[in-house]
Amino acid sequence: MKINVRCAMPVLLAGVALSTFVTLPAAAQSTNASTSKGATAETVTTQLPRTVRPSHYDVTVTPDAKALTFTGKAAITVDVLAETRTITLQAADLTIARAALAGKALGTPLVELDEKAQTATFTFAKAIAPGSYVLSIDYAGKINTQAYGLFALDYKAADGSSKRALFTQFENSDARRFMPSWDEPFYKATFSLKTIVPSDEVAVGNLPVESRKDLGGGKTLVTFGQSPKMSTYLLFFGLGDFERKTTNAAGTEIGVLTKRGDLAQADYALGASADLLPWMNDYFGTPYPLPKLDHIAAPGRSQFFSAMENWGAIFYFENAMLLDPKIASNSLRERIFTVVAHEMAHQWFGDLVTMSWWDDLWLNEGFASWMESRATEKFHPEWHPELTALASREAAMGQDAYVTTHPIIHPIKTVEEASQAFDSITYSKGEAVIRMLEAYAGSDQWRAGVRTYMNRYKNSNTVTDDLWREIETASGKPIAQIAHDFTLQSGIPLVTATASCAGGETSLALEQGEFTRDRADKKPLAWRVPVRAAGLTGEGAETLLQGRGTLKVAGCGPVVVNAGQSGYYRVLYDPATFAGLTKAIAKVKPVDQLGILNDAVALGYAGRQPMADMLDVVKGLPADSSSQVMERAAKVIADLGGYAAGDEKRQAALSRFGNARLLPVLKRLGWTPRADEPVTDGDLRAALIETLGGLGEPTVVAEARRRFAASKTDAAAIDPSLRVAILTVVAKNADAQTWETLHAMAREESSAQVKTTLYSLLGMARDPALADKALALALTDEPGVTTSPVIISSVAVGQPDKAFDFVAANHDAVMARVDVSGATRYVARLAQGSSDPAMEGKLRAYADAHLPAGARRPVDEAIARIRDRIKVRETRMGEVDTWLRKARFSN
């Protein structure tokens, strides 16, 4: 699954009777232990009895899209391993009308549904002897309006008519809302899916359609081919007025499906997929095993995820797959390519080889995130993915620096804990650690280990150490020891470097500690840290640092620690060494410029390094710096502006600094893209317009408004690559009349993707009265159920306290519009940008009223960030004021 972060939570189920479900003691045995040698039924966590196991599902589903209900028939082939009178599986939001066990006259079982445990238990009058049976169940369920289980998305067709499409979303634990099942990743089985649907609509599943049978009355029975063994969360079903286009690559039919009229916008994703499939076949050394691979675009969006890797039928929200010409930009192309690459990587890491339990979710997500970067290096080196990877690493470190963090691999006991594991630690720290280990092992050796792993464990389940063994064998290096340090404990190593020069070489004294934002008195953890240092001309040296160590680098010039930035650690230089790097920053490679700046920012905010250091780096960057480096510099200034809110003098000084640093770069780039410019220049141009417009730079705001006004009669007034950036500046600085103009545009927009973007912009207005209007609009039916939460989140970017208070006052109405799968995270995210000490109490009261005890980590994370923001304003921003005054940006 691809970012925004995917979550799920339990929902009450309707049933025949209720009983208490007891999680087996085995649930406490969740292992990824370093001693594990492959997953077995006896060692893998389960919330079900181990006496019965499925091998095949034959499911027929009949949806009623209008009524938002469906009926189903499941014939599940099961193996009974020990004599038992009961069969327990998972079911949620289902009613069961009938159940029987073929192969023995056991009578009609008693059905007990446990809504808390989300299980169905069938108790028979007689004991079931070991053997193979078919459990037949007739059941019914509901079609949701948010992305979990079987769900509906409504939209306006090109002709203005109202349409409804159906899709499924099962990760992590929502297949149980579609069919009674062993809804855990270890219980792999084959699937045969049939569906009775309107004859004029297109049904899509994991496998190609095997047959269609006209049932009369406008209904058709569609039968899909039988799947290989797979986990329940990878099953997919979609239905709607779709169009499909195909191509062929490496013997596989690759398709894209969109709502009617949008098919041309999927050409880019189709082409990317056709390029990626043969390359991934080669990289993994195991060919993609299914006969087709579809990419399905759906209108609307989620607050918590962009796409889902259903085997052979990848689901996307439109903004992650379609290249709409109205807002086409290089950043959108890059987003589409990387999301497609991420989900396709899952067809191996996750689908073909699946983690045994959610403890090892990073085996799916960290590796897919790393593979999308590898794919970008192969097909789009002009995007400089090595720089983009640092933004991902910063996202991970931004979470990992607080006491509320968690290890990459950590015990998961409940559905809710599994849902909350879809975060930056799992995705981005996982990716960063893999990059570090790959660099240490050697890229060829790493790939050899991955190939052996894929071949050995295809169609089965694994734990992380199964992979480490293959990498160690291929590389001959102690990968597991390093990996355990970085995956089984949380936190960020801090490498302190002190340089001295003698005899024509630089000697670095290194000491390893721990970087933290809120645990200054904590005893540092210990890691084995692969450290590489290099001079500006490329001379380098490496060591595996444990505690203290030294490195010697030829020459006496500036030396970069973590050269190439493959390591997952912060670097704190002695003042003289850092000053030398700052003076020579123009000669430093872009990837190391970013690394130096990122570390200076983090250490400055944490009080480990002067805030002046990061400002000196930003000021010293040459005007022609790499686009991603300058984008990061712009973000540093913009983030400081957030801490200056309410202090007019500080805001004015930061604005002057931002204008002096960034406006010349924008003037060099101009407002009109050039045909021969690097593609990343377009991304920088848009970022600078947004940043300077957000800082209130008068000429940028005026030009954005001028182009916006002109675009009403001249479509060429705004280049598509700048449309979102210019509208963002206009929206942030909107008056009442401009806001109403944007509102009218949102209502009238025909593109579902652009429509959602316009509605989200309405929440960005700085004017509190306009923010109130946006919040009120979010509780109407006008924006659409999946868009309303986006508006509220947009308000929270600039006015978190207002957004939180609004949700607190309208909790039930708001949460009815939020993905159930991510509801426990939504409200805390709104509040985390607050600097009001009172917000901590508000969040705790919210948690007490609405969250179960095991679901409060997002609130704890938000509180940690709020406390840190307050501390930064009180203790660190004074240094910024001093620097601005000395640099003559302040009186």
N, C-alpha and C positions, 0 to 999 in steps of 0.2 A: 504494500500500500504506500502511496506517496503522500507525504507530508499532509498538510496542515497539522497533523497529529490525529490519529484515529482512536476513538474511544467507544465504549459501549457500556450500558448499565442494565440491570435487571428491570423488567416490567412485569406487572401482575399478570397472571394467566387465569383464564376461566376454566373451570373443570367440573368433574363429576363429584369428586370428594377430595378432602385434604388430609395429608398426613405429614408427619415430621420426617424430614430427610436428614440423615446423619452422614457427613463426609467421612469417608473411610480414613483410618490412620495413615494409609499410604499417601494421602495428600500432603502430609508433613514430610514425606520422603522425597519431595521434589529435588531432583539432582541434576546438577551439571558438574558434579564434583570432579575434581581433577583426576580422581582415580577411575572414573567411569570409562568403560570400554564398549560403547554402543548402548542403545536404548533397548530395554526389555519391558514387557508388560508388568513385571514385578517391581521395577525401579522407577517407572515414570509416574508422575502425579496423575491421579484421576479423581473425579468426584462421583464416580460410578462404581458399583460392584464389579469385580474382575471376573465373575463367573460366566458372563455372556459377552460375545464379541460379534460385531456385524462383519459380513464379507461382501454383501451386495444389497443395493437399494433399487427397487423398481417402484418409481413414484409417478403417479398421474395427478396433475393439478388442473383444476378448472377455476380460473379467476373470474370474478364479476367486478370489473373495474368501476362501473357506475356505483355499485353498492359498497365498494371497498371491502369486499369479503372474498373468500375463496374456499373451495372444498378440495380435499385430497384423499387419495388412496395410496397407501404404502405397503408394499410387500417386501419385507426385509429378511434376507437370508442370514441366519445367525448360527454361530457355533456355541453350544452350551458346553462349558469346560468342566463343570462339576454339578452334581445333582442340586437342583434348586426348585423352589415353588414360585419364585418371583423373577421377573425380568424388569430391570429399571433402566430407563434411558432418559434423555432430556427432551423437554417440551415446554414451550412458553407461549402464552396467548393462544393456545389451541383448545378446542373442545373435541373430545373423542367420543364418537358415536358407537363404534364397534371395534372389537379386537378378537383375534383368534390365532391359535398356533397350529399350523398345519403339520401333519406327520404323526399326530397322536391325538387320540380323543381325550382331551383334557377339559372340555367344557368351556363356557364363557368365563373369562377371568374378571376378577374385581379390578376396577381401574381407580387408582388413587393419584391425584395430581397435587404436587407440592409447589405452591406458587413461589415460595421463598427460594427453594433449592432449584426451581425450574426443572422438575423431573416428573415423569409419569412412571408409575409402578404397576405392573400387571401381575396379580397374584392368582395362581391357579389352584384348583381343588386338590390336584395330585402333583407329586414331584415330577420334574422334568429330568429325564436321564440325559447324560452327556450324549451329544450328537449334533447333527445339523437339522435345522428347522426353518420354516418360513413364518415370520410373525406378520400378520396382516392387520392393518389398522385403517379404519375410515375416520376421517377427522375434518375439522373446519378451522379456519383462522381468519384474521383480519388483514387487510391491506393498509399499511401505514402511509402517512403523508410526509414522513421524514425518512432519511436513508438508513433504515435498518429493517431486517427481515424482507418481506415482499412489500414494496412501497410504490406509490404513485407520484408522478410529477406532472403538474398541469402547465400548459403553455398555450400561447396563441399561434396558430398556424399562419402561413404567409397570406392566406385569404381572409384572415381575421377570425376564423372559427376557433372555438375552444377545443383543445385536444388533451388527452390524458395518456401517458405512457407508463408502463410498469417495468420495474427493475428489481433486482435483489441485491442485498448487501449483508453478508453474513459474518465478516471478520469483526470482532473476534469470536463471538459466541451467539450468533443470531440465526444460524440455520435451524435451530430448534423452534423458531417462530414460523418456519416454512414447512417443516415435517418433523414428526417425532424421530429422534436420531441419537446416535452416540456422537454428540457434538463437541468432540475434543480432537485435537490434531493427531494424536497417536492412533486413533481408531480409523485407519484408512480402509476404504472399501471401493468397489466399483459402483457406478451409478447408471441406471437407465431412466431417463426422464421423458415423460409424455405430457402433453398439455392439450386441453380442449379450448380453442380460442376462436374469436371472430375470424371468418374466412378472409376478410379484407385487410387484416393486420399481419405484420411480420413477427414471428416468434424466433428468438435466438437463444442458443444454449452453449454449453462448453464444446460439444461435438457438432458436426454437421447434421442437418436434417436427414434422417434415414427414410422417412415416408410421410406422406400426407394423405389423410382419408376424409373425404367429404361426408359429414354426418347429417347434412341437411339443415334447414333452418338458419343458414348463415354461419354454421359452426364447422370447424375442421379439427380433426385429431392430428396433432403433429408429434411425431416420434423422433427423438434425437438418438444418435449412435451411443453405444455404451462407452463409458469413460474408462481410462486406466484407474488403478487404485489411487485414491486421493482423499484428502481430509474434507470434512463436510463444509468448512468455511470457504472452500474454493468452488463450490457448485454455483451455477449462474442460470438465471432465466430472465429474459426481457421480452416485452411485447409492446408494439405500437405501430404508428404509421411511419415506418422507417424506410430509408433508401440505403442500398448497399452497393459498394464498389469494391472490386478485388484486383489483386495482382498475384504473381507467383514468385516465390524466392526459395531456393534450396529445397524444392519439391513440396513446399507448404503453400497452401492457399491463404493469403493474407487479405483480410477484409476490413473495411471501415463502414460503420452504420451510423447514420444521423437521422434526425427528424427530417421529414420531406422538405426539400428546398435548400438544405445546408450542405449537401454532399461535397460540393466543390471546396468548401472550407476544410475538409478532411484530407485533401490531397497531400498536404505537407506531412501529416502524421503517417499516411500510407507510404509515402516515399521513404520516410525515416525508418519505418518498420521493415521495409524491404531491404534496406541497407544493413540494418542491425542484425537481422536473423542469421544470415550466413556467417557473419563475424562472430556472433555469440556461439553458434554451433561449433566453430573452430576453437574459440577460447575455452569453452567448457569441455571440449573433447567428447561431448555426448550430443547427438543431434536432437533438436526439438522433436518430441515424440508424437504430437497430435497432428491430424491431417489438415487442420485449419487453425488460424489465429485471428480472431476478430477484435477490433477496437470499437467500442460502442460509446457514442457521445450522448449525454443526457442534459436537458435544460435544467437550470437552477444551480445551486451550489450548496456546499456544506461548510460549516465553520471549522471542521475538524479533519477533513481529508479531501484529496483531489481525485484520486483514482484507486482502483482495486484490482489486484492481479488474478482474478478468477481464471482458472486454467483454460486457455483457448478462447476466452471471452472477456477481455479486459474492459472494465467499466471506467468511464471518465465523466466528470462534469465538464461541460463544454469549454469552460475557460482553461482547461488543461489539455485540450485536444484540438479544438478548432481554431484556425487562423482566420479570424474575421477581418476582412479588408478595411473595415472602418477603424480598427485599432491595431492594425498589423505593425509590428516593430521587431527589431532584432531580439529584444528581451522576451517577447512573446514566442518567437521562434525557438529561442533557447529553452524557454520553459516547456514548450511542447516536446521538443526533442528529449530533454532530460527526463520528463515524466514518462514518455514512451519507453525510453531506455531503462528506466527504473522498473517499470512494470514488466517489461520483457525479461529483464534479469531475474525477476521473481519466478518466471516459468521454469527456471532451474533451481535457484536458491529460494525455496519456499514451497514450490509446487511439485517438482520432481523429487527433490529431497526436502523433507519438512522437519522442522524442529519437533521434538517429542512433546514438549509442553511450553507454555508461554514464558517460562523462565528464559528460554533461549530465543525469544522473539528477535533478538538482534541478528541471529543467523539468517533471518529473512531480511530485515530492514537495513541493518548496517551494511550488509553485503550488496544489496540492491542499490543503496546510495553510493557506495564505492564504485560499483560497476557503471553507474550512469556517468560518473566522472571519467572512468576509463574509456567509455564509449565516446565521450565528447573529445577526449584527447585524440582519439583515432579519426573521427569524422569532422570535427570542428576545432582544430587547434587555434584558429583565429579568435575563438572566444576566450582563450587563456583559462581553461578549467582549473589549472593549478592555483590561480588566484581566487576563483570562485570557491574552491575547496576551503580556503581560509575563512571565508564568511560562514561556511557550515561549521568549521571548527570553533569559531567564536560563539556561535549559537549554543553549541554544547558546553563550552566553558562558562558561558553566561548562566547556565543552570547548575553546572557542576561546582561552582565556587561557593554555593550556599549550603548551610547545614541541612537543608531539606532535600539535597540530592540523593541519588541512590546508585549502586553499582550497575554496570551494563547488564550483568547477569545477577538476578536477585530472585528469591523465592516468590512465586505467585500462587496464592491460595484461592482466590475468588475471581469471579467474572469481572468485578469492578477493578480489582488490582490488575488484571490483564488489560483492561481497557486503558488504564492510566499509564501503562508501560509504553504506549505509543507516544514517545516524546523525544526531545532533542538528545537525551542520553542514548536511547536505543538507536536512533537514526544517525545523528551527527557525530556523537562521540564514537559510536560503533564504526562509522566510516573513517574517522580520523585515526583510530587505533589500527584499523586494517591498513591504512596507508603507511603508517609507521612500521608495522610488522612486515609489510610487503617490501619496503625499502631496506629493512634489516635483512630479510631472507634473500632478497634478490628477485626481480620481477619474473625471470624465467623459472626459477625454482618455485616461486609462489604459484605460478600458473600450473606447473607440473603437479604440485600438491592438490590444487583445486580440481584438476582433471581426474586424478586418482580418486578423490573424495566423491565426485559426481558419479563416476562409474561404479564405485563400490556400494554406494548407498542409494542409488536411484530407486524410486518407488518405495522408499522406506523412510523411517524417522531416525533422527540423530540427536546427539547432544554436542556441545561445542568442542569438547575434547576429541571427538572423532575427527574433526577437521584439523586440530592442532597436530595430531599424530601424523597425518598425511603431509602436512607442511614441514614438520620436523624431519621426516624421512627424506623428503625431496631436497631440503636445504642443508641438512646436517648441522643446524643451529638450534640453540635452546629456545625455540619459539614459545613453547608452553609456559615456561617460567615467566617470561616477560608478559605474555598474554594474560596469565593469571593475575599478575600485579595490576594490570589496567582494566580487567573485566570483572574481577571478583571483589574489588574494593572501589569505593567512590573517590572523587577528588582529583586535583590537578597537581602534578609535581611542579616545584619551583626550583629552577637551576640558577644559583647565584654564581656569576662569573667575574673574576678579578684578573685583569690582564697586566702583564709586565713584559718588557722586551729587553733582550740581551743577546749579543752574539748573532744578530740578524734574524732572530726568530721570536715569536710571541709565545709566552707561556701563559696558559689559562688555568687558574686555580678554580676548580668547580666544587660546589657543595649543593647537595639536594635537600630541599625542604618541601613545604606544601603551600600552595597559593590558596587563599580563602578570602572571601569578602566579609564574613561575619563570625569567624572562629579564630581570632588572633591568639587566644591562649591555648589552642588545641595542640597536643603533641603531634608533630608531623608524621604522616604515614611514610612508609618506605616503598620505593619502586626500583626495579631495574630499568634504567632509562637509556635508550640508545641516543647518544648525543653526537652530533656532527658540528664541527666549527670550520669556518673557511675565511680566508682573506678576500678582499675585493677582487683580486685577480684570479681567484679560483683555487689557491692552495688550501688543502683541507686535511682534517684528521678526524678520527672517530674513536669513540669509546663506549662501553656499556657501563654507565655510571651507577655505582651503588654507594650511597653516602657521600664520599669525597673522592676526588680524582683530579688528574691534570691532563691537559692536552697541549701539544706544541704545534704551532702553525708557522710555516716559513714566512719571513718578512716581519716588518714592524709597523705595518699600517693597521687600519681598523679591521677588526675581526668580528664576524657574525656568528653567534652561537645559535644552533638549530638552523644552520644554513640549508636552504631549500625548503625549510618549514615542514618537513615530514613528521617531526616529533610532536607528541601531545604533551607539551609542558610550556610553562612560562619561563622567560629569561629575565633575570634582574642583573644588569651590568653595574660595575662600580662607576661612580660619577664621571671619572676621566674617560673611561672607555666609551660610555654612552655619549659624552660630548663629542668625542672623535667621530662616532658613527653619525651623529646629527650633522656635523660639518660636512661629512662626505656622503650624505644621504642621496645626492644626485647620482653617485657612482654605484650605489647599491642596486642589486637586481630587484626588479619589481616585487617578486614574491617575498624577498627579505625586507624590502621597504614596508610591505604590509605587515609582516611578522613583527618588526621592530615597533611600528606604530600601534598595533593591536596590544602588544605587551605593555607599552608605555601607558596606553589608555587604561587598561585594566589595573595595572599597578598604581597608577595615579589615583584612580577612584578609591582603591583599597587603602591608600595611605602608605604604600611601600615605596613610592617614587614621587618626586615633585610633579604637580600638575603642569608646571612649566615645561617639563620634558616633552610631553605629548604635543603641547602647543608649539614648541620649537620645531618638532618634526613636521607638523602640518604647515607651519610657515616656511620651512626650508625646502619643501618638495618643489621641484622645478615645475614650471607651468605646463610643460609637455610630458608630465608624468603619465604612466600607464592609466588608461581610463578607470580601471577598477581601483587603483590606488587613489586617484583623485576623488572617486565616488566615496571611498572610505573616509577621506579627509573631510568631505562635505558632511558626511554623517556625524563625524566627531563634533563638528561645529553645531549641527542641528540638535544633537543630543544635549550639548551644553545649553543650547537655547531652551530646552525643556526644563532644565534646572533653574533657569533664570526667570521663569514665569512669575509674575507679580512684582518683579524688581525692575522698574523701568530703566534705571541707569545701567544695570547690568545687561539688560536686553539690548539697549542701544549700543553699548560697547561691543557686544558679541555680533550684532548686526554689522557694525562697521568693519570688524575683523573679517566676517564672512564675505562681505562685499569686496573687500580688498583682496582677499585670497581667491575667491571663486569667480567674481564677475569678469576679470580679464580672461579667464579660461572660457567662459561662456561666449564672450565677444569673439574670441579666436575661433570657436566652433561655429558661431552664428546660429540663427534660429531655423535655417533651412538646410536639411541634409544634403551633402555633396555625394555625387555618384561614386567618387574614387576614395571616399574616406573609409578608415577601418570600421568594421561593423560595431565595435564597442564604443566608438565615438557617439553613435546615436543613443546608446544607453546612458553615457555620461551627460550628454546634452539634456536628456529628459530629467536625470537626477539633479542637475544643477538648477534647472528651471523650478523643479519642485522645492529644492532646498532654499534657494534665494527667494522664491515666492513665499515660502513658509516663514522666512525671516522678515518678510515685508519689504524687500528691496523695491523701491518705488518704480524703477524703470522696468523691472521684470514683471511686476504686478500689472503695470500699465500696458505692457506689450501683450501679456496673456489676455487681458480684457479686450484689447483692440482686436486681436485675432479671433477671439470668441465672438465678438459682435459681428465681425466681417464674415464669419463662417455661416451665418444665417442666410447669406445671399451668394457666398463664394465658397464652394466646397474645398477649394485649394488653399484657403486661408490657414488651415491647420493640417500639417502633414499627419497621416495616420500614426506615425511613430511617436508623435508628440501629443496626440489627442488626449490621452489620459492625464499626462503631466500638466497640460495647459488647463484642462477642466478642473484638476485638483487645485491649482493656484486660484482659479476663479471661485471655486466652491469655498475654499478656506477664507477668502477675503470677501465673500458675498454679502451684499445688502439684501433687504427683503425682496426687492424687485428681481434681482439676479437669481435669488434662491427660487422664486416662483418660475422663472424661465427654465432653470434646470429641472424643476419638478415637472413642468409641462413636457420637456424633452423626454424625461423618463417615462411618463405616461404614454407618449406617442411612439416611442422607439419600438421597431419591429424585431430587431435582433435581441434574442433572449440574453445573450452574453453582455452586450452593450447596455441593455436595459438594467441588468443587475448592477453594473458598474455605475451607472448614473444614479441609481437609488442610493448606493453606498456613499457617493459623493455628497449627497444631501446631509449626511451626518457629520461632515467635516467642517461645517461653518463655525467660525470662532464666535460669532454673535450668540450669546446664550439664548436669546429668544428664538433664534432660528434653530438652534440645537433642540430646543423644546418642541418646535414644530416637527422636526425630523423624528424625535422619539414618539410623538403622538401618531405620526404617520405609520410608524412601525407596528402599531397595534391595530391597524386597519387591514382589510383584505386586499387593498390595492397593490402593494409591492409583491405579494406572493409569500407563501408560508416560508419558503427557504431563504427569501431575501430579507425579511424583517429583522432577523438577528444580525445580519450584516450591517444594517443601518445603525443599530444600537452599538455595535462594536466600533463603527466609525466615529460615533460621538465619543466613545471612551478613549480614543487615541488622544484627543485634545482636552477632553473634559471627563476624566474617569469618575470623579465623585458624582457628577450629574447623572452619568449613565448608571452607576451602581444604585443611586437613590431611586431612580426611575424604575429599575427592575425590582428593587425591594418593595416599592409601592404597588407594583403591578405584577407580582411574581407569577401567579398562575397563568395569566394571560400571555406573558412573555415566554415562559417555559413551554407553553403549548406550541410555540413556534420554533423551538430549539431542538436540534437533533437529540433524541433521547440517548443516543449512543455517546454523546459528549456533554450531557447536561451538567454533570458534576464538575466540569471544568469551566463552563462558560462564564458564570458570574464572577468567579475569582479572577479570571483573565481581564474582565472589565475593570476591576479595581486595582490591579497591580501597578498601574502607573500613577497612583495617588501619592501625594506628599503630605496628606493630612493625618496627623497622629490618631484622630478619631476613627479613621477607617479600619484600624485593627480591631477595635471593638465591634464595629458594624459587621465585619467579616465573620468574627467569631459568633456573633448572634445569628447571622445567616446560616452558618454551618450547624449550629445547635438546632435550628428550626427545620432545616431542610436536608441535611446530609447524614447518612449513617456513619458510624465511627470509622469504618475502613475506607471511607471515600473522601477524607479531608486533606489529603496531601496537596491538591491544588490550592486550597485556602492557605495552608501553611507556607507554600511557596510564594503566594502573593504577599503575605504578611512579611516574609523575609525581605522581599524586594522593596516593600514600602518602608520598612525600617531602614534599609540601606539608603534609599533615596533621601530620607530625612537626615540621616547621618552625613551624606555627601553635601547636602545644602548647608548643613551647620558647620562642617569641619573642612571641606575641600574647596568650596567655591570661592572662599576668600583668596586662595592662591591664584585662582583664575582672574579675579579682579586685579590683583597686584600685577600679574603678567600683562593684562590688557592695558593697565595704566602705564607700565614701563614701555610697552610697545606703542604708546600714544594712540590707542583706540578708545581711551577713556580719559575723562578729565580728572 
